[in-house]
Amino acid sequence: MPFKPDSSYDAQNKIWSGPETQDYFASDLSIGQIIFHEMRRHPKLIAQVSPTENTSLTREELHLNSMRVASYFRQLGLAQTDIVGIIARNTTHMSAVAYGCFFNGIAFHSLNVTFEQATIERHFSITKPLLIFCDGDEYEKVKAATSMLNVKFITMRNHQSGVMSIEQILETPVEPHFEPARLEQGNKQTLAILCSSGTTGLPKAVTISNSRKILNCATYLTTADVQFTQSTLDWVTGLLTTVTSGVYSTTRIIVDTPIDPAYFLRMVEEYKVTWVLQSSSHMAMITNCSEFETANLQSLRAYLYGGGKCSVPVQHRMRSHLALDCLHFAYGFTESGTVVSMNWNFDEKPNSCGRLVEGFKVKILDEQGVPLGPNQVGEICAYDGEFWAGYYDNPEESCIMRDSKLWFHTGDLGYMDDDGFLFILDRKKDMLKSCHGVYYPHEIEEVIARMPQVAEVCVFGIWNELEADAAAASVVARPGFELQSSQVLEFVREHISIKILDEQGVPLGPNQVGEISAYDGEFWAGYYDNSEESSIMRDSKLWFHTGDLGYMDDDGFLFILDRKKDMLRFLGIGHWSLIVCRR
């Protein structure tokens, strides 16, 4: 079958490209201007529903509230160079605050409500917001963190005595003949400032421009769609959902409570949700809750997930409950401001992050910075050719993230297959070394995740002087299942295997010398453009025939019989080392 979207590969430069960007709106319009005009086109449609706060807003009401917030900013004399702070949940009027910023060309800097006081202080000391919208729940913490700044507070819920509330802001009269501001710097101007994921050190303040690329994974949305994401505005997924709901006039369901898998399933059924954007961990929680088996998810026509690795069994469990092939593993990073690739062909390419979206190019680099071809693992680098202001007030880190030729160096390890589908393996810095060799935690995680009793698993290294990063695992059992550590160890031993064969291919027992064959159950594309040698190296049952002679002793230790005068040496074969897997 034809894969989508279109993709091309430059074999000479080893660069993959997605489709060319198509503009659906005038190129000089800002995100705020687009949302402003689109909201006026469908005034009576429901824009937003909050089941947790029991509120509902039409697009006309949300549009009016957004103009009131923007008018309040104008009364205060805020300029487009000023910053508004946000540290709040998805409450009824959060979208109006975001759109009010967009209408005025003012960037907001959004933080997560769970941040510690010191983290809040560090972030807001960088951008120095003049206003901060926060929930009353965190007011005292945020106030203490910004005591050195001259900040005005507005609470979004659980209002505090003596502090202005969002309801008071919404009493602001709208300017006569209100129009959204034109951006002083054009669409290069910063739309929002988010936090980096923290996988490359301390979280940084990431600027997101007014680029149209934020729309490139949602151009199929219509006024009939019902969107939901758990993410708040400090996540690029929360920003993306807020923007696309405004641009495409969808109905958005919001909640101001933490993830509750059972509640999510009931909500999808009650509100006929059609579009979901979730983290991989949330999807794992949902597929492992007891209500999942009887849940009705037939309304969904797009289930986007990402932000981390997701085990194949979890993905297949979710797919089994969907009427359509609408499970879309997406890949992006905060600095990109959007999705870089998305899998529209899950049934044919499970566990892939799909092909590149409009306007993106990708290359895979080895440790020396040399581009690699299909099926070769290296660091993923992405290019969109657009302006990026970098990390706010941090040019040094910005240059590390994006080089002089405008390529983002993601720090993620992966490869592109022969069909131009992207596969993510691990963070570059997550590669671990033990005295037995190099291993990637995700490869052991994938094995453990196959156990029917396992809900989630995390493999990591525990350093000690003798073994360096010895592999350990934290495993969460599915509800109603009993699971012992000995079961996990035995399962790993059975599925990350080494066996010894004699000259006739018959398996040998302990202390018997023969050819070493190894099995990991993972996909291997073989030698590039050499199917004959590939089938010699790996047989039809997925066993690698190494050509090395050796034996396993009674304790399960592997010995290689070296050709240099029968010298013996101990060898652990990377992540296949049984010593590593036993931890």
C-alpha positions as CSV (number, residue, x, y, z in Angstrom):
1,M,0.0,0.0,0.0
2,P,1.2,3.6,-0.5
3,F,2.6,5.2,2.6
4,K,1.8,8.8,3.6
5,P,2.7,11.5,3.5
6,D,5.0,11.9,0.6
7,S,8.7,11.5,1.4
8,S,11.9,11.8,-0.5
9,Y,15.5,10.8,0.1
10,D,18.7,12.5,-1.2
11,A,21.0,9.5,-1.3
12,Q,24.1,11.7,-2.1
13,N,23.7,13.9,1.0
14,K,21.8,11.3,3.0
15,I,18.9,13.7,3.9
16,W,15.2,12.8,4.1
17,S,12.6,15.4,3.3
18,G,8.9,15.7,4.1
19,P,6.3,17.4,1.7
20,E,6.7,21.1,0.9
21,T,4.9,23.5,3.2
22,Q,1.5,24.6,2.0
23,D,0.1,27.9,3.4
24,Y,-3.7,27.9,4.0
25,F,-3.7,31.5,5.4
26,A,-2.1,34.7,4.2
27,S,1.6,34.6,4.9
28,D,1.7,38.0,6.7
29,L,-1.0,37.0,9.3
30,S,0.1,36.1,12.8
31,I,-1.3,33.2,14.8
32,G,-3.3,35.7,16.8
33,Q,-4.7,37.3,13.7
34,I,-5.7,33.9,12.3
35,I,-7.5,32.8,15.5
36,F,-9.2,36.2,15.9
37,H,-10.8,36.0,12.4
38,E,-11.6,32.3,12.5
39,M,-13.4,32.6,15.8
40,R,-15.7,35.2,14.3
41,R,-16.7,32.9,11.5
42,H,-18.4,30.4,13.8
43,P,-19.8,32.4,16.7
44,K,-22.5,29.9,17.9
45,L,-20.3,26.8,17.8
46,I,-19.2,25.3,21.2
47,A,-15.6,26.3,21.7
48,Q,-14.8,24.7,25.0
49,V,-16.3,22.4,27.6
50,S,-14.9,21.8,31.1
51,P,-16.5,18.8,32.8
52,T,-14.5,19.4,36.0
53,E,-15.6,23.0,36.3
54,N,-19.0,22.4,34.7
55,T,-18.6,25.2,32.2
56,S,-19.2,25.7,28.5
57,L,-18.3,28.5,26.2
58,T,-19.3,29.3,22.6
59,R,-16.8,30.7,20.2
60,E,-18.5,34.1,20.5
61,E,-18.1,34.0,24.3
62,L,-14.5,32.9,24.2
63,H,-13.7,35.5,21.5
64,L,-15.2,38.2,23.7
65,N,-13.3,37.1,26.8
66,S,-10.0,37.0,24.8
67,M,-10.6,40.6,23.6
68,R,-11.3,41.7,27.2
69,V,-8.0,40.2,28.4
70,A,-6.2,41.8,25.5
71,S,-7.9,45.2,26.2
72,Y,-6.8,44.9,29.9
73,F,-3.2,44.4,28.7
74,R,-3.5,47.5,26.5
75,Q,-4.9,49.5,29.5
76,L,-1.8,48.6,31.4
77,G,0.4,49.7,28.5
78,L,2.1,46.4,27.9
79,A,4.4,46.4,24.9
80,Q,5.1,43.5,22.5
81,T,8.5,43.1,24.1
82,D,7.0,42.5,27.5
83,I,6.4,39.0,28.9
84,V,3.3,37.6,30.7
85,G,3.9,34.7,33.1
86,I,1.6,31.7,33.4
87,I,1.7,28.9,35.9
88,A,-1.8,27.4,35.9
89,R,-4.0,24.4,35.1
90,N,-6.5,24.1,32.2
91,T,-9.3,26.1,33.8
92,T,-12.2,27.7,32.0
93,H,-10.5,31.1,31.1
94,M,-7.0,29.8,30.4
95,S,-7.5,29.9,26.6
96,A,-8.8,33.5,26.8
97,V,-5.5,34.5,28.6
98,A,-3.5,32.7,25.8
99,Y,-5.5,34.2,23.0
100,G,-5.4,37.7,24.7
101,C,-1.6,37.4,24.5
102,F,-1.7,36.3,20.9
103,F,-4.1,39.2,19.9
104,N,-1.5,41.7,21.3
105,G,1.6,40.1,20.1
106,I,2.8,39.5,23.6
107,A,4.7,36.3,24.4
108,F,3.8,34.3,27.6
109,H,6.2,32.2,29.6
110,S,4.5,29.2,31.0
111,L,5.7,27.0,33.8
112,N,4.3,23.8,35.3
113,V,2.3,24.0,38.6
114,T,4.5,21.2,40.1
115,F,7.7,23.2,39.8
116,E,9.6,23.9,43.1
117,Q,10.0,27.4,44.3
118,A,13.7,27.5,43.3
119,T,12.9,26.4,39.7
120,I,10.2,29.0,39.4
121,E,12.6,31.6,40.6
122,R,15.3,30.6,38.2
123,H,12.9,30.6,35.2
124,F,11.1,33.9,35.9
125,S,14.3,35.6,36.7
126,I,15.3,35.0,33.1
127,T,12.2,36.5,31.4
128,K,11.0,38.9,34.2
129,P,7.3,38.8,33.5
130,L,5.3,41.9,34.5
131,L,2.1,39.9,35.1
132,I,1.7,36.3,36.3
133,F,-1.5,34.3,35.9
134,C,-1.5,31.5,38.5
135,D,-3.9,29.3,40.4
136,G,-4.5,30.3,44.0
137,D,-3.2,26.8,44.9
138,E,0.3,27.9,44.0
139,Y,0.0,31.7,44.7
140,E,2.2,31.8,47.9
141,K,4.9,29.6,46.2
142,V,5.0,31.8,43.1
143,K,4.8,35.0,45.1
144,A,7.9,33.9,47.1
145,A,9.7,32.8,44.0
146,T,9.2,36.2,42.3
147,S,9.7,38.5,45.4
148,M,12.7,40.2,43.7
149,L,10.5,41.1,40.7
150,N,7.8,43.8,40.4
151,V,5.0,41.5,39.5
152,K,1.2,41.8,39.4
153,F,-0.7,38.6,40.1
154,I,-4.1,37.4,38.7
155,T,-5.5,34.1,40.0
156,M,-7.3,31.6,37.7
157,R,-9.0,29.5,40.5
158,N,-9.1,29.2,44.3
159,H,-8.8,33.0,44.5
160,Q,-6.9,34.7,47.3
161,S,-7.9,37.6,49.3
162,G,-6.5,40.9,48.0
163,V,-5.4,39.3,44.7
164,M,-7.1,40.2,41.4
165,S,-9.0,37.3,39.8
166,I,-9.6,36.5,36.2
167,E,-13.2,37.3,36.6
168,Q,-12.3,40.9,37.4
169,I,-10.1,41.0,34.3
170,L,-13.1,39.8,32.2
171,E,-15.1,42.9,33.3
172,T,-12.7,45.1,31.2
173,P,-14.6,46.8,28.4
174,V,-13.4,45.9,24.9
175,E,-11.8,48.7,22.9
176,P,-14.0,50.2,20.2
177,H,-13.3,48.6,16.8
178,F,-10.9,46.1,18.4
179,E,-8.4,44.5,16.0
180,P,-5.5,42.2,16.8
181,A,-2.1,43.8,16.7
182,R,0.3,43.4,13.8
183,L,3.6,41.9,14.9
184,E,6.5,44.3,15.1
185,Q,8.9,41.6,14.1
186,G,6.6,39.8,11.7
187,N,6.2,36.0,12.2
188,K,9.7,35.7,13.5
189,Q,8.3,37.2,16.7
190,T,8.1,34.9,19.7
191,L,4.6,33.4,20.3
192,A,5.4,31.7,23.6
193,I,8.2,30.6,25.9
194,L,8.1,27.1,27.2
195,C,10.4,24.9,29.3
196,S,12.7,22.4,27.6
197,S,12.2,18.8,28.7
198,G,15.3,18.8,30.8
199,T,16.8,15.8,29.1
200,T,19.8,17.9,28.1
201,G,20.5,19.4,31.5
202,L,18.7,22.0,33.5
203,P,15.4,23.1,31.8
204,K,15.8,26.1,29.6
205,A,13.4,28.8,28.4
206,V,12.5,27.8,24.9
207,T,11.2,30.4,22.5
208,I,8.4,29.4,20.0
209,S,7.9,31.7,17.0
210,N,4.7,32.6,15.2
211,S,5.6,30.0,12.5
212,R,2.8,28.1,10.7
213,K,4.6,24.9,11.4
214,I,2.7,24.6,14.6
215,L,-0.3,23.7,12.4
216,N,1.3,21.0,10.3
217,C,0.0,18.0,12.2
218,A,-3.6,19.2,12.4
219,T,-4.6,20.6,9.0
220,Y,-7.2,17.8,8.7
221,L,-9.2,19.2,11.7
222,T,-12.7,20.5,11.1
223,T,-15.5,22.2,13.1
224,A,-16.9,18.7,13.8
225,D,-13.9,17.6,15.7
226,V,-13.7,17.4,19.5
227,Q,-10.2,17.8,20.9
228,F,-8.6,16.7,24.2
229,T,-5.2,16.9,25.7
230,Q,-4.2,16.6,29.3
231,S,-1.2,18.9,28.7
232,T,-1.2,22.4,30.1
233,L,0.3,25.5,28.4
234,D,3.8,24.8,29.6
235,W,4.0,21.8,27.2
236,V,4.3,22.2,23.5
237,T,1.4,19.7,23.2
238,G,-0.7,22.0,25.3
239,L,0.3,25.0,23.2
240,L,-0.4,23.1,20.0
241,T,-3.9,22.1,21.1
242,T,-4.7,25.6,22.2
243,V,-3.6,27.1,18.9
244,T,-5.2,24.4,16.6
245,S,-8.5,24.6,18.4
246,G,-8.7,28.3,17.8
247,V,-7.6,28.1,14.2
248,Y,-9.8,25.2,13.1
249,S,-12.8,26.0,15.3
250,T,-13.0,22.7,17.0
251,T,-14.6,21.9,20.4
252,R,-12.0,21.5,23.1
253,I,-12.6,19.5,26.2
254,I,-10.5,20.6,29.2
255,V,-9.9,19.3,32.7
256,D,-8.1,21.0,35.6
257,T,-7.4,17.7,37.4
258,P,-4.5,15.2,37.1
259,I,-4.7,12.3,34.7
260,D,-7.4,9.7,35.7
261,P,-7.5,6.9,33.2
262,A,-11.1,5.8,34.1
263,Y,-12.3,9.4,33.9
264,F,-10.6,9.9,30.5
265,L,-12.4,6.8,29.1
266,R,-15.8,8.0,30.3
267,M,-15.1,11.5,28.9
268,V,-14.2,10.2,25.5
269,E,-17.5,8.3,25.3
270,E,-19.7,11.0,26.8
271,Y,-18.3,13.9,24.6
272,K,-17.6,11.8,21.5
273,V,-14.0,13.0,21.5
274,T,-12.4,12.6,18.0
275,W,-8.9,13.8,18.5
276,V,-6.6,13.1,21.4
277,L,-3.0,14.1,22.1
278,Q,-1.3,12.3,25.0
279,S,2.0,11.3,26.4
280,S,3.1,7.7,25.9
281,S,3.0,7.2,29.7
282,H,-0.6,8.3,29.9
283,M,-1.5,5.9,27.1
284,A,0.1,3.1,29.1
285,M,-1.9,4.1,32.2
286,I,-5.1,4.1,30.2
287,T,-4.6,0.7,28.5
288,N,-3.7,-0.9,31.9
289,C,-6.7,0.4,33.9
290,S,-9.6,-2.1,34.6
291,E,-12.2,0.0,32.7
292,F,-10.3,-0.1,29.4
293,E,-11.6,-3.5,28.3
294,T,-15.2,-2.3,28.2
295,A,-14.5,1.3,27.1
296,N,-16.1,2.6,23.9
297,L,-13.5,4.6,21.9
298,Q,-15.2,4.4,18.5
299,S,-15.5,8.1,18.2
300,L,-11.8,8.6,17.9
301,R,-10.4,9.3,14.5
302,A,-7.0,10.6,15.6
303,Y,-5.0,9.4,18.6
304,L,-1.7,11.1,18.7
305,Y,0.9,10.1,21.3
306,G,4.6,10.7,22.0
307,G,7.0,12.5,24.3
308,G,8.8,9.3,25.1
309,K,9.1,5.7,24.4
310,C,6.0,3.5,24.3
311,S,6.2,-0.3,24.5
312,V,4.8,-2.2,21.5
313,P,2.3,-4.2,23.6
314,V,0.8,-1.0,24.9
315,Q,0.4,0.4,21.4
316,H,-1.2,-2.8,20.2
317,R,-3.6,-2.9,23.2
318,M,-4.8,0.6,22.3
319,R,-5.0,-0.2,18.6
320,S,-7.3,-3.2,19.3
321,H,-9.9,-0.8,20.8
322,L,-9.9,1.6,17.9
323,A,-12.2,1.3,14.9
324,L,-9.7,3.0,12.5
325,D,-6.0,2.9,11.9
326,C,-5.8,6.2,13.7
327,L,-3.0,5.6,16.2
328,H,-0.3,8.1,15.3
329,F,3.0,7.9,17.1
330,A,4.5,11.5,16.8
331,Y,8.0,12.8,17.3
332,G,9.0,16.3,18.1
333,F,10.9,18.3,20.6
334,T,10.1,21.5,22.4
335,E,12.6,23.6,20.4
336,S,10.9,22.5,17.1
337,G,7.6,24.1,18.3
338,T,5.6,21.3,16.7
339,V,5.6,17.7,15.5
340,V,8.5,16.7,13.2
341,S,7.2,13.3,12.1
342,M,3.9,11.4,12.6
343,N,3.0,7.8,11.8
344,W,-0.1,7.6,9.6
345,N,0.6,3.9,8.9
346,F,0.6,2.2,12.3
347,D,-0.8,-1.1,11.1
348,E,2.1,-1.5,8.6
349,K,4.8,0.2,10.7
350,P,4.1,-0.2,14.4
351,N,6.4,1.6,16.8
352,S,7.6,4.0,14.2
353,C,7.3,7.8,14.5
354,G,6.3,7.9,10.9
355,R,7.4,10.1,8.0
356,L,8.3,13.7,8.2
357,V,5.6,16.3,8.2
358,E,5.5,19.4,5.9
359,G,8.6,21.5,5.8
360,F,11.0,19.3,7.8
361,K,14.2,17.5,6.8
362,V,16.1,15.0,8.8
363,K,19.6,13.5,8.7
364,I,21.2,10.9,11.0
365,L,24.8,11.5,12.1
366,D,27.4,9.2,13.6
367,E,29.6,10.2,16.5
368,Q,32.0,12.0,14.1
369,G,29.2,14.0,12.5
370,V,29.1,11.9,9.3
371,P,25.7,11.4,7.7
372,L,24.4,7.9,7.8
373,G,22.1,6.0,5.3
374,P,18.9,4.0,5.9
375,N,18.7,1.6,8.8
376,Q,21.9,3.0,10.4
377,V,21.6,4.3,14.0
378,G,22.9,7.8,14.9
379,E,21.8,11.1,16.3
380,I,18.7,12.6,14.8
381,C,19.1,16.1,13.4
382,A,16.2,18.1,12.1
383,Y,15.9,21.2,9.8
384,D,12.9,23.4,9.0
385,G,14.7,26.4,7.6
386,E,12.8,28.8,9.8
387,F,13.8,31.5,12.2
388,W,14.4,30.4,15.8
389,A,15.2,32.9,18.6
390,G,16.9,30.2,20.6
391,Y,16.8,29.8,24.4
392,Y,15.7,33.0,26.0
393,D,18.9,35.0,26.9
394,N,21.1,31.9,26.5
395,P,23.0,32.2,23.2
396,E,25.7,29.6,24.2
397,E,23.2,26.8,24.7
398,S,21.2,27.9,21.6
399,C,24.3,27.4,19.4
400,I,24.8,23.9,20.8
401,M,21.2,23.0,20.1
402,R,21.1,24.5,16.6
403,D,24.3,24.7,14.5
404,S,25.3,27.5,12.0
405,K,23.6,25.7,9.2
406,L,20.3,25.7,11.1
407,W,20.2,22.0,12.0
408,F,18.7,21.1,15.4
409,H,20.9,18.5,17.2
410,T,18.2,16.6,19.2
411,G,20.4,14.3,21.2
412,D,18.0,11.5,20.2
413,L,19.2,8.2,18.7
414,G,17.3,6.6,15.9
415,Y,17.3,5.6,12.3
416,M,15.2,6.0,9.1
417,D,14.2,2.8,7.4
418,D,14.0,2.1,3.6
419,D,10.5,3.6,3.4
420,G,11.5,6.9,5.1
421,F,9.9,6.0,8.5
422,L,11.6,7.3,11.6
423,F,12.4,5.0,14.5
424,I,13.5,6.4,17.9
425,L,15.7,4.2,20.0
426,D,17.0,6.3,23.0
427,R,18.5,9.5,24.1
428,K,22.1,9.8,23.0
429,K,23.1,10.2,26.6
430,D,21.1,7.2,27.7
431,M,23.6,4.8,26.2
432,L,25.1,3.0,29.1
433,K,28.4,1.1,29.5
434,S,29.1,-1.7,31.8
435,C,32.2,-3.8,32.2
436,H,30.5,-6.2,29.8
437,G,30.0,-3.7,27.0
438,V,27.5,-1.0,25.8
439,Y,23.7,-1.4,26.1
440,Y,20.6,0.7,25.6
441,P,18.0,0.6,28.3
442,H,15.1,0.7,25.9
443,E,16.1,-2.7,24.3
444,I,15.8,-4.4,27.7
445,E,12.6,-2.5,28.4
446,E,11.0,-3.7,25.2
447,V,11.7,-7.3,26.3
448,I,10.2,-6.9,29.8
449,A,7.2,-5.0,28.4
450,R,6.2,-8.1,26.5
451,M,5.2,-9.8,29.8
452,P,1.4,-9.8,30.0
453,Q,1.6,-8.8,33.7
454,V,3.7,-5.6,33.1
455,A,2.1,-2.2,32.9
456,E,5.2,-0.1,32.7
457,V,9.0,-0.6,33.0
458,C,12.0,1.6,33.3
459,V,15.5,0.2,32.9
460,F,18.4,2.2,34.1
461,G,22.0,1.8,35.2
462,I,23.3,1.6,38.8
463,W,26.9,2.4,38.9
464,N,29.5,0.5,40.9
465,E,33.2,0.3,40.7
466,L,33.3,-3.3,39.5
467,E,30.6,-3.3,36.8
468,A,30.1,0.4,35.9
469,D,26.5,0.9,34.8
470,A,25.0,-2.5,35.8
471,A,21.4,-2.7,34.4
472,A,18.5,-2.5,36.8
473,A,14.8,-2.3,36.2
474,S,11.8,-0.8,37.9
475,V,8.6,-2.7,36.9
476,V,5.0,-1.8,37.6
477,A,2.5,-4.7,37.5
478,R,-0.9,-4.3,35.8
479,P,-3.9,-4.1,38.1
480,G,-5.0,-7.6,39.3
481,F,-1.7,-9.3,38.4
482,E,1.0,-10.6,40.7
483,L,4.6,-10.2,39.6
484,Q,7.8,-11.3,41.3
485,S,11.3,-10.1,40.4
486,S,12.3,-13.7,39.8
487,Q,9.7,-13.9,37.0
488,V,11.1,-10.8,35.3
489,L,14.7,-12.1,35.5
490,E,13.7,-15.5,34.1
491,F,11.7,-13.8,31.3
492,V,14.7,-11.7,30.3
493,R,17.0,-14.8,30.4
494,E,14.6,-16.6,28.0
495,H,14.2,-13.7,25.6
496,I,17.6,-12.2,25.5
497,S,19.4,-15.3,24.6
498,I,22.7,-16.9,23.7
499,K,23.1,-20.5,22.6
500,I,26.0,-22.7,21.4
501,L,25.7,-24.9,18.3
502,D,27.8,-27.8,17.1
503,E,28.9,-28.2,13.4
504,Q,25.5,-29.7,12.6
505,G,23.6,-26.9,14.3
506,V,22.6,-28.9,17.3
507,P,22.4,-27.0,20.6
508,L,25.1,-27.9,23.1
509,G,25.0,-27.9,26.8
510,P,27.2,-26.2,29.4
511,N,31.0,-26.3,28.9
512,Q,30.6,-27.7,25.3
513,V,32.5,-25.7,22.7
514,G,30.7,-24.7,19.5
515,E,29.5,-21.7,17.4
516,I,27.8,-19.0,19.3
517,S,24.4,-17.9,18.1
518,A,22.5,-15.0,19.7
519,Y,18.9,-13.9,19.7
520,D,17.2,-10.6,20.8
521,G,13.8,-10.8,19.0
522,E,14.2,-7.3,17.6
523,F,13.9,-6.1,14.0
524,W,17.2,-6.0,12.0
525,A,17.3,-4.6,8.5
526,G,20.3,-6.7,7.6
527,Y,23.4,-5.7,5.6
528,Y,22.5,-2.7,3.5
529,D,21.5,-3.9,0.0
530,N,22.9,-7.4,0.6
531,S,20.0,-9.8,1.4
532,E,22.1,-13.0,0.7
533,E,24.7,-12.2,3.4
534,S,22.0,-11.0,5.7
535,S,20.2,-14.4,5.6
536,I,23.5,-16.1,6.3
537,M,24.2,-13.9,9.3
538,R,20.6,-14.2,10.7
539,D,18.4,-17.3,10.1
540,S,14.7,-17.4,9.5
541,K,14.1,-17.8,13.3
542,L,16.0,-14.6,13.9
543,W,19.1,-16.1,15.4
544,F,22.4,-14.4,14.6
545,H,25.2,-16.9,13.7
546,T,28.3,-15.1,14.9
547,G,31.0,-17.4,13.6
548,D,32.7,-17.2,17.0
549,L,33.6,-20.3,18.9
550,G,33.0,-20.5,22.7
551,Y,31.0,-22.1,25.5
552,M,28.7,-21.3,28.4
553,D,29.8,-22.6,31.8
554,D,27.5,-24.1,34.5
555,D,26.8,-20.6,35.9
556,G,25.8,-19.1,32.6
557,F,29.0,-17.3,31.9
558,L,30.0,-17.0,28.3
559,F,33.6,-17.7,27.2
560,I,35.1,-17.1,23.8
561,L,37.7,-19.5,22.6
562,D,40.2,-17.1,21.0
563,R,42.1,-18.3,17.9
564,K,45.3,-17.0,19.5
565,K,46.6,-20.3,21.0
566,D,43.4,-21.2,22.7
567,M,43.6,-18.2,25.1
568,L,40.4,-17.8,27.1
569,R,38.7,-14.5,27.8
570,F,35.4,-13.4,29.3
571,L,33.1,-11.4,27.0
572,G,29.7,-9.8,27.6
573,I,28.1,-9.0,24.3
574,G,26.6,-5.5,24.9
575,H,23.0,-5.5,26.1
576,W,22.8,-9.2,25.4
577,S,25.2,-9.9,28.3
578,L,23.4,-12.1,30.8
579,I,25.4,-10.5,33.5
580,V,23.8,-7.1,32.6
581,C,20.3,-8.5,32.3
582,R,20.4,-10.2,35.7
583,R,20.5,-6.9,37.5
